[in-house]
């Protein structure tokens, strides 16, 4: 009797695993929802078919904008800002993604609303860079970088550009200013 149920269980498991849909707000090292590190600019209309895509196409390199592409929900909520590897090239892949909407989360529940403690407790911090107005935290495991405004740091650390920032210098409750996924190394 057990032998006849075994193939049925296997088939049921295969069918249930095949029916899983991609969470549109899931962030991983190589995808954000249906957007992957190999998605081309020309494919964005398909990936974000239910959303609005706003492309900046001035053609002026001095505008300071590398043809950012903003993704909005139909209701107007800003979700993501994408930067293609090559400006004005529909065959270019996406290089950087700025996470704007807090519904986008990693499998470890990290989002733009997370704190430094959330990052340090769930991922190995690869590097911390001391910038003029912020601290840049890099997590290679996610291809991610996070900025924390220096206003979140203790007053004696905010203006010392020569300071080698370490995780112990950043308060646990420091809020994220920006959350980026970087696919430029792929």
N, C-alpha and C positions, 0 to 999 in steps of 0.2 A: 504494500500500500504506500509506503514512504517513497519508493522509487518512482511512482507515477506522479507524485506531487512535486518532486524536485525539478523536472523540466518546466513545470508551470510557474514555479517560484522564480526561476531564472528568467523566463520570458517576461513575467510581470515586472521584475526589477529593471530589465532592459527598457521596457516600454515606459516606465515611470521616469527613468533617467533621461530618456530622449525627449520627454515633454517639458523639461525645464526650460524656462525662458530667461534670457539675460536680464538681470536687474538693471534698469536704465540709470540707476544712481550708484552702482557699484564701482569702486576704484580699485585697480590692481596695478601692478608694475607695467603691464602691456595693454591695458584697456581701461576705458571709462565708459561704463554702459556698453553700447554697441560700437563706440569709437575705439579703434585700435591704433597701435603704433605704425601700422601699414596703411591706414586710411588716407586716401588722397583727397585734396581739396574738391575735386570734381565729384566725389562720392558723398559729400556732406549733405546734399539734398536728400539722399536716400537714408542716411544714418539718422538725420534729424527731420524726418518727413512730417512730424507733427509739431515741429517748432519753427520759429522764425530765425533766419540766418541773415545777419547784417555784415556785409563785407566792406571794408575800407579800401578803396582803390584809387588813391590820388596819383600814384606813380611818382611822387616826389619823395626822394630818399631823405630830404632835409626836414620832412614833416615829423620825424621822430617816431613814426609808426610803421612797423614792418608788415603792413597789410593785415592787421588783426582782424579776426572774424569773430563776431559776437553771436552767441546763441541765446535766444530768448524763448520762453514758453509763449504760446499763442496769447496768453493773458498779459504779457509784457514783462514777466519776471526774468531778470538776467540770470542765466545758468552758468555759462562758461565763456571764456575768451580764449580763442585758439590762435596760434601763430604758426603759419606754414614755414617749412625749412627754406623755401625759395619764394621770394616775393613775386606776385603777379604770375604764378605758374599753377595752372589747374591740375597738373600732374604731380605737384609737390606733395609730400607727406606732411603731417602736422608735427611740429617740433616741440612746442610748449603749450600747455593747457593751464590756464589759471582757473581754479575752482572758485566759483562765486557763491553758488547755492549751497546752503548747509545740508541739503538732503543727500548730496554726494558724500559717500563714506567708504572707507576701506573695510575689509573683512574684520578688522580689529576696532571698528567703530570710530575711526579718526575722521574728523571733518574740519571745515573752516572755523567751527565753533569750539574746537579743542584748545587745550592749553599746552604749555611746554611739558608739564607733567604727563599729560596723555601721550605725547610723542615719546618722551624718554622712558616711560613705563612699558610701551608696546613695541618700539622699534629700536634698533641699534643706531645711534647717531653716528654718522660717518665723519662729519666735519661741522665746525661752527666758524663762520667768518664774521669778522668785526667790520661792518660797513659804516658809512658816515651817520646815517639815521636809524640803522636797524642791525639786528643780528640775523644772519642767514644760517639756518640749520638745514643740513643736507642728510637725507636718508637714502642711501644707495639701494637698499632692499626694495624700495618703492619707486625709485627714479624720481623722488620728490624733494622739493625744497620748500622751506617755510620761512617767512620773515616775521620777526617780532620787533616791534617798534622799540627803540632805545628808551622811550619814556616808561617802558615796563621794567627796565633794569634799575638797580639801586643808583642813586644820584652820583655816587663817586665813580661809577663805571661808564656813564653815558658819553663822556667827552674824550676819553682816553683811546685814541685811534691805534696806539701801539700795544694796547692790552691784548694778550692772547686769550680771547674769550673761551671759557670752559663751561660745561653743563652746570657746574656748581654755582656759577655767577648768575644764572638765569633763574628767577623765582618760579616755583612750580605753577603758580597761578597766572603766569604771563600769557596773555591772549595772542593768538595768531593774527597777523595783519594780512598776510597773503599765503596762499597754498598753491603751489605749482607742481605739475607733473612734467618732467623733462624727458623727451624721447630723442634728443639730439645725439646721443651716444649709440643709438641702435643702428 
